[in-house]
């Protein structure tokens, strides 16, 4: 079922909801991953009004996974894990590394999974939702498994508790958790600095 949108300039919330429904239906019916990924891409571009969320270009648009599928496969069809980027902005995101990550290395060790980049992209999505006045949790949803992954990597269980109590949207959580360094990082840096000065 292809949901057609007449023109990017006249995309409304109902158009976005139809794309989301098509994606959700395909996931529930366990359609092929390739088909679901196409529907995910269509949803992301429709939600983002067929323009690069970073620079507003309408040329060479691509739906980009904020957290790569190879790093966290369960985020492949998460609607809050996608952002529309033009070819130029997408190329910049993948400039350092675009291969399969070595999971034994820490985040960013290969320059492909950078917390600052994730914070920036989630921040763009959050700002876009707020500017447009559209529901953050309806159109930028991240499932519990992805939130758990973020907390396992960064800590900040208190932020997830705020989400579960309805005090913070999931996309805001994603932005907040990646824009700050984990407390353990600061403790380790202080400990290493003290040891070096002994």
C-alpha positions as CSV (number, residue, x, y, z in Angstrom):
1,X,0.0,0.0,0.0
2,X,1.7,3.2,-1.1
3,X,0.5,6.4,0.6
4,X,0.9,9.3,-1.8
5,X,1.5,12.8,-0.7
6,X,0.4,15.4,-3.2
7,X,3.1,18.0,-2.6
8,X,5.8,18.6,0.0
9,X,4.5,22.1,0.5
10,X,1.0,20.9,1.5
11,X,1.9,18.1,3.8
12,X,-0.4,18.0,6.8
13,X,-0.5,15.9,10.0
14,X,-2.9,13.5,8.4
15,X,-0.4,12.8,5.6
16,X,2.3,12.1,8.3
17,X,-0.1,9.9,10.2
18,X,-1.0,7.9,7.1
19,X,2.7,7.2,6.5
20,X,3.2,6.2,10.1
21,X,0.1,3.9,9.9
22,X,1.5,2.2,6.8
23,X,4.9,1.6,8.6
24,X,3.3,0.4,11.8
25,X,1.0,-2.0,9.8
26,X,4.0,-3.4,7.9
27,X,5.9,-4.0,11.1
28,X,2.9,-5.7,12.8
29,X,2.3,-7.9,9.7
30,X,6.0,-8.9,9.7
31,X,6.6,-7.7,6.1
32,X,10.1,-7.9,4.7
33,X,12.8,-5.8,6.3
34,X,13.5,-4.1,3.0
35,X,9.9,-3.1,2.5
36,X,9.6,-1.8,6.1
37,X,12.8,0.2,5.6
38,X,11.3,1.8,2.5
39,X,8.2,2.7,4.5
40,X,10.3,4.0,7.3
41,X,12.3,6.2,4.9
42,X,9.0,7.5,3.4
43,X,7.7,8.3,6.8
44,X,10.9,10.1,7.9
45,X,10.9,12.3,4.8
46,X,7.2,13.1,5.0
47,X,7.4,13.9,8.7
48,X,10.4,16.2,8.0
49,X,8.4,17.9,5.1
50,X,10.8,16.6,2.4
51,X,13.6,18.9,3.4
52,X,17.0,18.5,5.1
53,X,16.3,19.2,8.8
54,X,19.9,20.5,9.1
55,X,20.1,23.0,6.2
56,X,16.6,23.1,4.7
57,X,17.8,21.8,1.2
58,X,15.2,19.9,-0.8
59,X,17.8,18.3,-3.1
60,X,19.2,14.8,-2.8
61,X,17.2,13.8,0.3
62,X,18.0,10.7,2.3
63,X,16.5,9.3,5.5
64,X,19.4,8.8,8.0
65,X,19.5,6.6,11.1
66,X,20.8,8.6,13.9
67,X,22.0,5.5,15.7
68,X,23.2,3.1,13.0
69,X,21.4,-0.1,12.4
70,X,24.7,-2.0,12.6
71,X,25.3,-0.7,16.1
72,X,21.7,-1.1,17.4
73,X,19.6,-3.2,15.0
74,X,16.4,-2.8,17.1
75,X,16.4,0.9,16.2
76,X,16.2,0.3,12.5
77,X,12.5,1.1,12.3
78,X,12.2,3.5,15.2
79,X,10.6,6.7,14.0
80,X,12.5,8.8,16.5
81,X,15.8,7.3,15.2
82,X,15.5,8.9,11.7
83,X,16.2,12.3,10.3
84,X,16.0,13.6,6.7
85,X,19.4,14.9,5.4
86,X,20.4,16.2,2.0
87,X,23.3,14.4,0.3
88,X,25.9,17.0,1.5
89,X,24.8,16.9,5.1
90,X,24.5,13.1,5.1
91,X,28.0,12.8,3.6
92,X,29.4,15.0,6.5
93,X,27.8,12.7,9.1
94,X,29.5,9.7,7.5
95,X,32.8,11.4,6.7
96,X,34.9,9.7,9.4
97,X,33.6,6.1,9.4
98,X,30.7,4.3,7.8
99,X,31.6,0.7,8.3
100,X,30.4,-2.0,10.6
101,X,31.5,-1.0,14.1
102,X,33.8,-3.1,16.3
103,X,31.5,-3.7,19.3
104,X,34.5,-4.4,21.6
105,X,35.6,-0.7,21.2
106,X,34.0,2.2,23.1
107,X,31.5,4.5,21.3
108,X,33.3,6.8,18.9
109,X,36.6,4.9,18.9
110,X,36.3,4.4,15.1
111,X,34.9,7.9,14.6
112,X,31.5,6.5,13.5
113,X,29.4,6.7,16.6
114,X,29.8,10.1,18.1
115,X,27.8,11.2,21.0
116,X,28.1,14.8,20.0
117,X,26.7,14.0,16.6
118,X,23.8,12.1,18.1
119,X,23.1,14.9,20.4
120,X,23.2,17.4,17.5
121,X,20.8,15.3,15.3
122,X,18.4,14.6,18.1
123,X,18.5,18.3,19.0
124,X,17.6,19.2,15.4
125,X,14.6,16.8,15.5
126,X,13.5,18.2,18.9
127,X,13.8,21.8,17.7
128,X,11.9,21.0,14.5
129,X,9.1,19.4,16.4
130,X,8.8,22.3,18.8
131,X,9.1,24.9,16.0
132,X,6.3,23.2,14.0
133,X,4.2,22.5,17.1
134,X,3.8,18.8,16.4
135,X,3.7,16.0,19.0
136,X,7.2,14.8,19.9
137,X,6.0,11.4,21.2
138,X,3.6,10.7,18.3
139,X,6.0,11.5,15.5
140,X,9.5,11.0,17.1
141,X,8.8,7.9,19.2
142,X,11.7,5.8,20.6
143,X,10.8,2.5,22.1
144,X,11.7,1.3,25.6
145,X,14.4,-1.0,24.3
146,X,16.2,2.0,22.7
147,X,15.9,4.1,25.9
148,X,17.3,1.2,27.9
149,X,20.3,1.0,25.4
150,X,20.9,4.7,25.9
151,X,20.8,4.4,29.7
152,X,23.1,1.4,29.6
153,X,25.6,3.4,27.5
154,X,25.3,6.7,29.4
155,X,23.7,6.2,32.7
156,X,21.1,8.9,33.8
157,X,18.4,6.5,34.9
158,X,16.6,9.5,36.4
159,X,16.1,10.9,32.8
160,X,14.4,7.7,31.8
161,X,12.2,7.8,34.9
162,X,11.1,11.3,33.8
163,X,10.0,9.8,30.4
164,X,8.1,7.0,32.1
165,X,6.3,9.5,34.3
166,X,5.4,11.6,31.2
167,X,7.6,14.6,32.3
168,X,9.8,14.5,29.2
169,X,9.3,13.3,25.6
170,X,11.4,10.4,24.3
171,X,13.1,12.6,21.7
172,X,14.0,15.2,24.3
173,X,15.4,12.3,26.4
174,X,17.6,11.2,23.5
175,X,18.9,14.7,23.0
176,X,19.6,15.2,26.8
177,X,21.2,11.9,27.4
178,X,23.7,12.3,24.6
179,X,24.5,16.0,25.1
180,X,26.0,15.4,28.5
181,X,28.9,13.2,29.4
182,X,28.2,10.3,31.8
183,X,29.1,10.9,35.4
184,X,31.5,8.0,35.4
185,X,33.5,9.6,32.6
186,X,34.1,12.7,34.8
187,X,35.0,10.5,37.7
188,X,37.5,8.5,35.6
189,X,39.1,11.7,34.2
190,X,39.5,13.1,37.7
191,X,40.9,9.9,39.0
192,X,43.4,9.7,36.1
193,X,44.4,13.3,36.5
194,X,45.1,12.7,40.2
195,X,47.1,9.6,39.5
196,X,49.2,11.5,36.8
197,X,49.9,14.2,39.3
198,X,51.2,11.9,42.1
